[in-house]
């Protein structure tokens, strides 16, 4: 009897337990299991309708955080863009998929279910809202600037680009739309690359090449020291000579360099020009232009040498290329070694390094026959010993021949026994300077080609 009672009791308990288990299972047929989360929302024990209400409530509370350049943040709320939940019965389907007999297992494990909470919003409202946000005011924001070259006074340097804060509105709007479509909580506009960029950066190859080119072309520092004059080519000069071609590359203007050389030659050349000369008798006279003595810069060769020196980034002094040179580069380019021929007094003197070696009477070109000796400052052209002087109707052998103006020169004259006085007027030479042989020898043995021969009346 006792065993029968126990059996009945056990059966009742089992029935009760089974009924309870079944009842709980029945409950979870319309409610979500314990520890169930949908889209981050705690849905444990909620019905499908209650879950949808929570999702709708969450959508209404939705806010998109928009991070802009510089760290500033602005927000876009669901209510501002007309965001609403669209019921596509996904919640019901998830509830139906629950195995109601397995409910005890969910007391010990958490389950996260993701349901696509389908929603809609008004894109026009999004656009209107974005247009009022400070970070989207393209025209009011600092625009990016390109990197560029500048002169800092010593060289050309690159000023880096600036990024600015100006957005490309269409890109920014698209980034926000994509974030809204994904239900994202935030969007970083910097990461989405929506800001306008400078066209030229400090790493730009062409810009760096241009900087190197300009610094190269303006690197030379050249000085021409010509007597008391100095002509400097510094950075400012080279900058003023820069010429940019159609392809954008720079060169040094050959015309400017040539003009510089011409100016230098104009101020310092003395070849064939008038000279101021102090005679051996103490008078200072002006020698008329003429003759072939003096300094003469070869303008074309000097210009080419200058351009090459600039290309080589030369630092220091540079000498011109000369067609003709003289004894001295001071104002008196005749120097202290010269021959002086005074036609009026029929006298010739010869100084070497400032010392008088010869002072002699001479016979110059016959005035009456139109063979006057040319005046001016000449350079000794040649030296020959012996020589035969030839002309129309004559051939005269001489021991020392020193021409200085074509066929006119200094030479001994064995056929003469007297010199000086007025002989030259009626019985002068064909233009040469007839000189006593011993005096001609002294000159010949102490002179060299290029020494100035000064002839005046």
C-alpha positions, 0 to 999 in steps of 0.5 A: 500500500505504501509503495503504491502511494509513493508511486502515485505521488511520484507520478503526480510530481512527474506530471506536474513537472511535465506540465510545467516544462510544457507550460514554460515551452508554451510561453516561449512560443510567443516570447524570446528566450532568456539572455536573447539580444537583438541588434544590441537590445535586450529582448529576453521575455519580450514578444515580437511586438514588444521587440519591434516597439523597442527597435522602433524606439531605438531608431527614433533615438538613433544619432549619427556622429560625424567627425570632421577634420580637426576633431570637431564632431557634429550629429545627425539624429533620426528625427531630423531625417525622418528615420522610421522602422519598416516591419519586414516580419524578420522578428517574427521569423526569428521567434518562430525559429526558437526551439521551445523545448530547448529553453533551459539551455538559454539560462546558462548561455547568452545569445545575440541575434542580429536582425536587419532592422529595415528603416527608411529616411528622407534623403532630402531632409538629410541634404537640408540638414547637411547644408546647415552643418558648419563642417559642410559649408564649403565656401566658408572653409579654408581652401587647400593651397598648393606647394610653391617656390619662393625666394628666401633671400639666399636660395629658392625653397618650397613652401609646403602645401596646406590641407585646409578644411574644404570638403568636397560636398558630394563626397561628404554627402555620399559618406554620410548616406553610406553610414546611414544605410549601414546604421553606423553610429559614427562616420569619420570624414577624414577617413572617408577622404572627402576633403579637397586636396592641393594639386601640388605637394612639396614632394611634387617631382616637377616642383622639386626639379624646378627648385634645383634648376633655379638654385643651380642657375643662380649659384655662381658668384663671379667677379671681373676685376679690370684695373680699377673697375670691378664687375660682379655677377651676384645672385640678384643679377643671375635672377634678373637673367633667368628666362622661362621657356614655353616648356617651363624650364629656365635658362640664363639669357644669352642676350643679358650675358652678352649685354653685360659683357658689352657694357664691361668692354665699353667701360674698359676697352682702350684699343684704338681709342684716344689716350692721355699721355705724359710726354718725356718733356713733361707735357700731358697730351691727348693722343687722338683715336687711332692706332692698334694699341690697347685692351680689347675684350673678345665679346663673343668668347667672353660671353660664352666663357661667362655662360659656362662659368655660370653653368659650372657654378663658379665662385671667384674671379674670372678674366675676360677673353681678350682680342688684344692686350696692353702693358697695363690695366690701370688708367694709363695702359701704356705702362712704363715700357714704351717708345715715344716718337715726337714728330715735331721735335724729330725725337724718339725715346725708349723707356723700359720699366721706367728707365730711359734707355734711348733718347735720339734724334730721328727722321720720320715720314716726308711731309712734302711728299705726303708720307707723314708718319701716322700718329696714335698709339700702336703696338709693336707688330713684329721684330726682324733682323736683318731685313730688306724693306721694299716699296715702289722703286726701292729695296733697302737692307736694314739690320733692325726692323720693328714695324708698328703700323702696316709697312711703317716701323722703326729701323736703322738707316745706313744711308743717313748721316744726319738725324733730327731737325727739319730733314723730314719735311723735304727729305723724310722717309716713306713713313718709317722712323729712321734711327741711328743704328746703335740706338736701333740696336738698343731698342731691338735688344730690349723691346718685345712685340706688343710694346706701345709705340706712341707717335704724336705731333 
